[in-house]
Amino acid sequence: MNPFFWLEIRIRAREKRLWIIALFFLLSVFLFGGGILAIAVLSSSSDVVPGALGLGISSTVLFWHGALMIVLAPLASAGRIAQEREQRTLPALINTPVNTWSIVRGKLWGSWTFILWLSALILPFLSIGLVWGGIEFWRMAACMALNILVSLMFATVALGFSGLFGRSLTAYLVSGTFMIAWMVLLPILGSIGLALSDIVEWEGLQTFISYLCLFNHPFFPIVMLVSEAYELEPALTTFRIAYAIAVWCVVGGIGLLLANRGLKREVY
């Protein structure tokens, strides 16, 4: 077992801010998911449609989980290597009889464990939506897995920025800029490109722009699963979801290489 992973777990367990983040995460999910259930229960029983209520709870919790995890995942890893530099403990880690990949994996697994722990906190709320007859179990499990996967990707990229830059504040800012560019700026550019491609009436160009700017968006796969798009074109939707996952894996791999490169730079 990687010793740096257990070191990360012990350090994180003693950090009060991570417990505060977990409390905020749990309370926010309770307010959104529990609020929908409370409104339905307090309303007239004749107006309550179990399927609509379950769908509302499940969809709200899943999308809120994805939004929060995308924001919190980089916070869990953006400063892990840069803080070692600032505290002057990085030379001691590098001089241990292990390679830099072991350090990177230990830091990364510690961040991933925190993400998985937070994700487990919403399972009771999703079970309520499942009992009320909302989204099918396989759709709910797939959406949950996609949220976790994209969160792990952002955490890996943030760890790469932490290894690349010398200050944790710089790593946080660059990670935030990267998230905003991917989630906001890239879809805007894609929409503009699609509007301009309508003028030239080049169908291949529209497909290229869609795959480049829209189909790899962090929320695109879950939107496809929750909406009726999967029922209309299951094969095409599955291919696009697989494409998004492949892009996330490639970007995460680049982040992993950046983190290892940052540690090797300290050695040489």
C-alpha positions in Angstrom: 0.0 0.0 0.0 1.2 3.5 -0.8 2.6 5.1 2.4 1.9 8.6 1.0 -1.8 7.7 0.7 -2.1 7.0 4.4 -0.2 10.1 5.2 -2.7 12.1 3.1 -5.6 10.4 4.9 -4.2 11.3 8.4 -3.5 14.9 7.4 -6.9 15.4 5.9 -8.6 13.8 8.9 -7.1 16.5 11.1 -8.0 19.4 8.9 -11.0 21.2 10.2 -11.8 22.9 6.9 -12.5 19.6 5.2 -15.0 18.7 7.8 -16.6 22.1 7.3 -16.7 21.5 3.6 -18.4 18.1 4.2 -20.9 19.7 6.5 -21.7 22.4 4.0 -22.1 19.8 1.3 -24.5 17.7 3.3 -26.6 20.7 4.4 -26.9 22.0 0.9 -28.0 18.6 -0.4 -30.5 18.4 2.5 -31.9 21.8 1.7 -32.4 21.1 -2.0 -33.5 17.5 -1.8 -35.3 17.7 1.5 -37.0 20.9 0.5 -38.7 19.3 -2.5 -39.9 16.4 -0.3 -41.2 18.7 2.4 -43.1 20.9 0.0 -44.7 17.8 -1.5 -45.7 16.3 1.8 -47.1 19.6 3.2 -49.2 20.1 0.0 -52.5 18.5 -0.7 -52.1 14.7 -1.1 -54.2 14.8 -4.3 -51.6 17.0 -5.9 -48.7 14.8 -5.2 -47.6 12.7 -8.1 -45.0 10.1 -6.8 -43.2 9.8 -10.1 -42.9 13.5 -10.6 -41.7 13.9 -7.0 -39.1 11.2 -7.3 -37.9 12.6 -10.6 -37.6 16.1 -9.0 -35.7 14.8 -6.0 -33.4 12.6 -8.0 -32.6 15.2 -10.7 -32.1 18.0 -8.3 -29.8 16.0 -6.1 -27.8 14.6 -9.0 -27.2 17.9 -10.7 -26.4 19.6 -7.4 -24.0 16.8 -6.5 -22.3 17.3 -9.9 -22.1 21.0 -9.5 -20.7 20.9 -6.0 -18.2 18.1 -6.7 -16.8 19.9 -9.8 -16.2 22.9 -7.5 -14.9 21.1 -4.5 -12.7 18.5 -6.3 -10.0 21.0 -7.3 -10.0 22.4 -3.8 -9.1 19.0 -2.5 -6.0 18.7 -4.5 -4.9 22.1 -6.0 -2.6 22.9 -3.0 -1.3 19.4 -2.1 2.1 19.7 -3.8 2.4 23.5 -3.7 1.8 23.5 0.0 4.7 21.1 0.5 6.9 23.6 -1.3 5.7 26.5 0.9 6.1 24.5 4.1 9.6 23.3 2.9 8.7 19.7 3.4 8.8 18.7 -0.3 12.6 17.9 -0.3 12.0 15.4 2.5 9.3 13.7 0.5 11.4 13.6 -2.6 14.5 12.3 -0.8 12.6 9.2 0.4 13.5 5.9 -1.3 10.5 6.0 -3.6 10.0 7.5 -7.0 8.0 10.6 -7.8 5.1 8.6 -9.2 4.5 7.1 -5.8 4.2 10.6 -4.3 1.8 11.7 -7.0 -0.4 8.6 -6.6 -0.5 9.0 -2.8 -1.6 12.7 -3.1 -4.1 11.8 -5.9 -5.6 8.9 -4.0 -6.0 11.0 -0.9 -8.0 13.6 -3.0 -10.0 10.9 -4.7 -10.9 9.3 -1.3 -12.2 12.7 -0.1 -14.4 12.9 -3.3 -15.8 9.4 -2.9 -16.5 10.1 0.8 -18.5 13.3 -0.1 -20.3 11.4 -2.8 -21.4 8.7 -0.4 -23.2 11.4 1.7 -25.9 11.9 -0.9 -26.8 8.2 -1.2 -29.7 8.5 1.4 -31.2 11.4 -0.6 -31.0 9.4 -3.9 -32.6 6.4 -2.2 -35.6 8.6 -1.3 -36.0 9.6 -4.9 -35.7 6.0 -6.0 -38.4 4.9 -3.6 -40.7 7.6 -4.9 -40.4 6.2 -8.4 -38.2 8.8 -10.0 -35.2 7.9 -12.3 -34.5 4.3 -12.9 -31.8 2.8 -10.8 -29.4 2.2 -13.7 -29.7 5.9 -14.8 -29.2 7.1 -11.3 -26.1 4.9 -10.8 -24.8 6.0 -14.2 -25.3 9.7 -13.5 -23.6 9.3 -10.1 -20.7 7.5 -11.7 -20.3 10.3 -14.3 -20.3 13.0 -11.6 -17.6 11.2 -9.7 -15.6 10.5 -12.8 -15.6 14.2 -13.9 -14.8 15.2 -10.3 -11.8 12.9 -10.2 -10.6 14.4 -13.5 -10.8 17.9 -12.2 -9.0 16.9 -9.0 -6.2 15.3 -11.1 -5.8 18.4 -13.3 -5.7 20.6 -10.2 -3.0 18.3 -8.7 -1.1 18.8 -12.0 -1.3 22.6 -11.6 -0.2 22.2 -8.0 3.0 20.4 -9.1 3.5 22.9 -12.0 3.3 26.1 -10.0 5.2 27.0 -6.9 2.4 28.7 -4.9 -0.8 27.1 -3.8 -2.7 30.3 -4.5 -1.5 30.3 -8.1 -2.6 26.6 -8.4 -6.1 27.4 -7.0 -6.5 30.4 -9.4 -5.3 28.5 -12.5 -7.6 25.5 -11.6 -10.5 27.9 -11.2 -9.7 29.6 -14.5 -9.5 26.2 -16.2 -12.9 25.1 -14.9 -14.6 28.4 -16.0 -13.0 28.2 -19.4 -14.2 24.6 -19.9 -17.6 24.9 -18.4 -18.6 28.4 -19.5 -16.3 29.8 -22.2 -16.0 26.7 -24.4 -19.8 26.2 -24.7 -20.2 29.9 -25.6 -17.5 29.6 -28.3 -19.2 26.4 -29.5 -22.6 28.1 -29.7 -21.1 31.0 -31.6 -19.3 28.6 -34.0 -22.6 26.7 -34.6 -24.4 29.9 -35.4 -21.7 31.0 -37.9 -21.6 27.5 -39.4 -25.3 27.8 -40.3 -24.3 30.6 -42.7 -21.9 28.5 -44.7 -24.2 25.4 -44.4 -21.4 23.0 -43.8 -22.8 20.1 -41.8 -19.4 18.5 -41.1 -18.2 21.8 -39.5 -21.2 21.7 -37.1 -20.4 18.2 -36.0 -16.7 19.1 -35.5 -17.6 22.1 -33.4 -20.1 20.1 -31.3 -17.6 17.5 -30.5 -14.9 20.0 -29.8 -16.8 22.4 -27.6 -20.1 20.9 -26.4 -20.1 17.1 -26.2 -17.2 17.0 -23.7 -18.9 19.4 -21.3 -18.9 18.0 -17.7 -22.8 18.1 -17.6 -23.4 16.9 -21.1 -23.5 13.1 -20.3 -25.8 13.4 -17.3 -28.2 15.7 -19.3 -28.4 13.1 -22.0 -29.2 10.3 -19.5 -31.8 12.3 -17.6 -33.5 13.7 -20.7 -35.4 11.8 -23.4 -32.4 12.0 -25.8 -31.3 8.5 -24.7 -34.6 7.0 -25.5 -34.7 8.6 -29.0 -31.2 7.8 -30.1 -29.6 5.3 -27.6 -26.7 4.3 -29.8 -25.6 7.8 -30.7 -26.1 9.1 -27.2 -24.0 6.2 -25.8 -21.2 7.0 -28.3 -21.2 10.7 -27.3 -21.1 9.8 -23.6 -18.2 7.5 -24.3 -16.5 10.3 -26.2 -16.9 12.7 -23.2 -15.4 10.1 -20.9 -12.5 9.5 -23.2 -11.7 13.3 -23.3 -11.9 13.4 -19.5 -9.5 10.5 -19.2 -7.0 12.2 -21.6 -7.2 15.5 -19.7 -6.8 13.7 -16.4 -3.7 11.9 -17.7 -2.2 15.2 -18.8 -2.8 16.5 -15.3 -1.1 13.5 -13.8 2.0 14.0 -16.1 2.1 17.7 -15.0 2.2 16.7 -11.3 5.0 14.2 -11.9 6.9 16.7 -14.0 6.6 19.3 -11.2 8.2 16.9 -8.7 10.9 15.8 -11.1 11.8 19.5 -11.5 12.5 19.7 -7.8 14.8 16.7 -8.1 16.8 18.1 -11.0 
